[in-house]
């Protein structure tokens, strides 16, 4: 169902996932061309004095244009702290969605009313975070589970060694979580366990309501982005990531062939073409 309800005026809202959609770690760049033809890159995130995330310089220019012409809403599973260390080019977004929809930031500050509404819904509709954390602690082998983390008291994730991670364990975790109203997503070196009612689409609908958006566009690469893509009027997914690996498709979503940082550039071109 479209996020926009019967609006004929108002701005275009662009809600995009960040990691492996618009910005990329060095390991995720997928630079398959000869070195001399590789695109110039702009670092958009530094953590502990080390560069972490990049986009092409061309993509940076496209994002600046998009910020001038639409309501651009970064939409991420990252915590607020992790999001705020990203330095995106272009106008500072008025709205951002963090913690997979658990927080809506307005000019960088979390909307406490939205946070409270989300927490109340989670308490009513799914198993507790404590139960999930205890299960992860009891079943994840320290041989491959390097770190256990909790994000904003909303969900849990593990940092793992992918080459040592048993595929069967991930499948078993997914079944266990499904029976408790949670979902599991494997993204790079992280396994996320997220409550099903905690969605990017719900937060996007709220931002669309506040801005009076007439059209909503979205992009994302992981299973946690599927609801966001379905809620938008039009969506795009890159040629990599969980959605591509599972061949996930929908009538209003375009599957792009580009992979890696080139996909981020293509997504921004598609956003701008639709906005204009």
C-alpha positions, 0 to 999 in steps of 0.5 A: 500500500502506498505511503501517500494518501490522496495528496495532489500537492506537496513535496516528494519524499525520498526515504533511502537506506544508507549502508550498501544502498547509498554508502559503502564500506571499502569491502562492499565497493565492488570495484570490478573495473581496471584500477585506472577506470575506478570512480573517484570516491568521497569518504562520508564516514570516519570512526575512531580516526579511520575512514569507514564509508564512501560514495562516488563523487558523482553520487555526492553531487546527485545527492546534493541536487536531490536534497535541494529538490525533495524531502530526503530522509535517510532511513537506516537500521543504525543507532542514532549515534552511528547515524550521526557520525555520517557526513552526507553531502548536500543540505542537512536532512530535516528528518531521519529514521534510525533504529529501523524505525524506532527513532524519528530524528527532527533536526538531529533530535529524537522525537520522544513521542514517536519513540514511546509509541513504538515501544508500547507497540512492541510490548503488546505485539512480540516477545521481549528483547531480553528473551531474544538476547538470552537466546542469542547468548545461549546459542551463538558460538564464541568461535564465530560470534565476535560481539553481542550488541543491543541497539537503542533497546529495540533490537539485538545484533551479532558481529560474526566471522562470516566464513565460520558462521554455520548456515544452519544456525541462521536458519534455525534462529530465523524459525525461532524468531518468527514464532516470537514475532521477530525477524532475522537479517544477515547483512555483511558481518552482522546478524540482526534480530528485529521485532516485526512491528519495528519497521522503517515503513511505519516511520516513513508514513509518519514523516510523509504525514508531517510533510504532506508528501504527494509521492514517496520513493524508496531504496534498500538492499536488505530484508529489513528494507522490504516493507519500506519498498512496498510502502513507497509509490516506487522503489529500487533495489541494487543487484547485491544484498539479501533482496537480490540474493533471494530474488525478491521483487514487487510490482512497484520495485525496480531491480537494478543490475548495478552492484556495489558503489555503482548501484548507489549512483544509479539509485540517486539518478533514478530518484532524481529522474522521478522527482523531476 
